[in-house]
Amino acid sequence: MIIIRHEKPEDIALIHQVVAQAFEREAEANLVDALRRNGKAKISLVAEDNGRIIGHILFSEVVLESGENRLIGIGLAPLAVSPERQNEGIGSRLSEEGMKRCREAGYPFAVVLGHPNYYPRFGFVPAGRYGVKSEYDVRDEVFMIQELQQGSLLGIAGTAKYQNEFNEV
């Protein structure tokens, strides 16, 4: 039976392994490690099946800069599922629970840089609809946003900036 729970210290090495395998490289796993090490992993959940870590999702704060105003939200990155367990709905369960916890934590919005055919099922829309763009040079349809607190993005437009670790790994 699959359970979704907060990560524990004893999960760290297994999380690294799952993320590296899912992305077929170390960069995203190193990003997770750096965000955690620097206290910037705000919500970090694992999917566990019979004591084995098979998936992970991490959220860290992002800053939406709109002129002189700053609004702190949350960014989903990365989401990883063990390759042999993909396409079983595990990523969806992690995303749904993660978004619920972000909402409960009071974050006004969430952003994700990802597949435009995957993330809309969790409530994400192209960020350009709100006049929000990524600090990275990416296509509009892959940078998405979700209002977590109703009305939180009214009259807000600007650039969403991720934690420095995203540029260092």
HELIX and SHEET records of a PDB file:
HELIX    1   1 PRO A    9  ASP A   11  5                                   3    
HELIX    2   2 ILE A   12  PHE A   23  1                                  12    
HELIX    3   3 ALA A   27  ARG A   37  1                                  11    
HELIX    4   4 PRO A   83  ARG A   85  5                                   3    
HELIX    5   5 ILE A   90  GLU A  104  1                                  15    
HELIX    6   6 TYR A  119  PHE A  122  5                                   4    
HELIX    7   7 ALA A  127  TYR A  130  5                                   4    
HELIX    8   8 ASP A  140  VAL A  142  5                                   3    
HELIX    9   9 GLU A  165  GLU A  168  1                                   4    
SHEET    1   A 7 ILE A   2  HIS A   6  0                                        
SHEET    2   A 7 ILE A  43  ASP A  49 -1                                        
SHEET    3   A 7 ARG A  52  SER A  66 -1                                        
SHEET    4   A 7 ASN A  69  VAL A  81 -1                                        
SHEET    5   A 7 PHE A 109  LEU A 113  1                                        
SHEET    6   A 7 PHE A 143  GLU A 147 -1                                        
SHEET    7   A 7 VAL A 125  PRO A 126 -1                                        
SHEET    1   B 5 ILE A   2  HIS A   6  0                                        
SHEET    2   B 5 ILE A  43  ASP A  49 -1                                        
SHEET    3   B 5 ARG A  52  SER A  66 -1                                        
SHEET    4   B 5 GLY A 158  LYS A 161 -1                                        
SHEET    5   B 5 VAL A 132  SER A 134  1                                        
END                                                                             
